[in-house]
């Protein structure tokens, strides 16, 4: 797997520092509240796991499996494959995603959750790829911006692979341009 990576852009220590910083922000911003962390699977799994260790307030956690990609390209629509188990009416929700690229997934999920009665919704992304935006979305909590390149690792995948890399790297073009 490592041979398929052009360069590492977020190291293991960088990821730990990001999770600590974002966990502290959530703890401060939601002090006295019990927010619902909504992780968007599958890519968010390692990020949410490490993030939760750094949140020092009561909070709930639930997950959705949502897809808007086929290979390396967004298909423009979303499909909910696994929905929340939690009734979110009146809750403060923090949607946690591995990467915000086109904005399509976050925009659609935010709209759906507001229709279900969420009190408030904020978005957290480990990575923010603004160059890929097709829809304007507000990402309040950002781990770090990334260039408009195809990245994998720490939950991010290419056709289901590379999620288990302990860092985030740029995938060599020859891997996905076959």
Helices and strands as residue ranges (DSSP letters): G 2-4, E 5-10, H 12-29, E 36-41, H 45-52, E 60-70, E 73-82, E 92-100, H 104-115, E 120-128, G 130-132, E 141-145, E 151-152, E 168-171, H 173-176
